[in-house]
C-alpha cells in the first residue's frame, strides 16, 4: 500500500514536470529560452516517472534496467541540450531581446 502511494507520488511529480516543461516550450519567446525547460524540467520529469516505476516494481531485473535508463537520461539529455544550444550559437542564431518586435 505504502509503495503504491509513494510510486504514484513520484509518477505524479514527473508528469507535473513534463507538463510544465511543455507549457514552457510553448510560452517562451526564443530558441535559447525554450531549451531551458526542455533540458531541465523534462529530464527531471522523466527521472521522477521512472523512479516511480522502479518503486512500484520493487527489486527485480526490470527495476535494474530502469535504473540504467535513468543513468542514460542523466547523461544524454543535458549533453544533447548543450550541443543544440552550442550549435545554434555557433551558426549565428541571435537571442531574443525585449526591443525586438514579434512577427
C-alpha positions in Angstrom: 0.0 0.0 0.0 2.7 2.5 1.0 4.8 1.5 -2.0 1.9 2.2 -4.4 1.3 5.6 -2.8 5.0 6.5 -3.0 5.3 5.4 -6.6 2.1 7.2 -7.5 3.5 10.4 -5.9 6.7 10.1 -7.9 4.8 9.5 -11.2 2.5 12.4 -10.5 5.5 14.7 -9.8 7.1 13.5 -13.0 4.0 14.2 -15.1 3.8 17.7 -13.4 7.4 18.5 -14.5 6.8 17.2 -18.0 3.6 19.2 -18.4 5.3 22.3 -17.0 8.2 21.8 -19.5 5.7 21.6 -22.3 4.0 24.8 -21.3 7.4 26.5 -21.0 8.3 25.4 -24.5 5.1 26.8 -25.9 5.2 30.1 -24.0 8.8 31.2 -24.1 9.9 33.6 -26.8 13.0 32.1 -28.5 15.1 29.0 -29.0 17.5 29.6 -26.2 14.9 30.1 -23.5 12.8 27.2 -24.9 15.7 24.8 -24.5 15.9 25.6 -20.7 12.6 23.8 -19.8 13.3 21.1 -22.4 16.6 20.4 -20.9 15.9 20.7 -17.2 12.3 20.1 -16.4 11.8 17.4 -19.0 14.8 15.5 -17.7 13.6 15.8 -14.1 10.1 14.7 -15.1 11.4 11.6 -16.9 13.5 10.7 -13.9 10.6 11.0 -11.5 8.4 8.9 -13.7 11.0 6.2 -14.0 11.8 6.3 -10.3 8.1 5.8 -9.6 8.1 2.8 -11.8 11.2 1.4 -10.0 9.5 1.8 -6.6 6.3 0.2 -7.9 8.2 -2.8 -9.4 10.3 -3.4 -6.4 13.7 -5.1 -6.6 13.9 -7.0 -9.9 15.6 -7.2 -13.2 13.1 -4.7 -14.6 14.0 -2.1 -11.9 17.7 -2.5 -12.6 17.0 -1.9 -16.3 15.0 1.2 -15.4 17.9 2.5 -13.2 20.2 2.1 -16.2 17.8 4.1 -18.3 17.8 6.8 -15.7 21.5 6.9 -15.8 21.5 7.2 -19.6 18.9 10.0 -19.4 21.0 11.9 -16.8 23.9 11.8 -19.3 22.2 12.1 -22.6 19.6 14.9 -22.1 21.8 17.6 -20.8 24.5 16.7 -23.3 22.1 16.9 -26.2 20.7 20.2 -25.0 24.1 21.7 -24.6 25.1 20.5 -28.1 21.9 22.0 -29.6 22.4 25.4 -28.0 26.1 25.5 -28.8 25.4 24.7 -32.5 22.7 27.4 -32.7 25.1 29.9 -31.1 28.0 29.0 -33.5 25.6 29.2 -36.5 24.8 32.7 -35.5 21.3 32.5 -34.1 20.6 35.6 -32.2 18.9 35.6 -28.8 15.5 37.3 -28.3 15.7 40.8 -26.7 12.9 42.9 -25.5 13.3 45.6 -28.2 12.6 43.1 -31.0 9.1 43.1 -32.4 7.2 39.8 -32.6 6.3 38.6 -36.1 
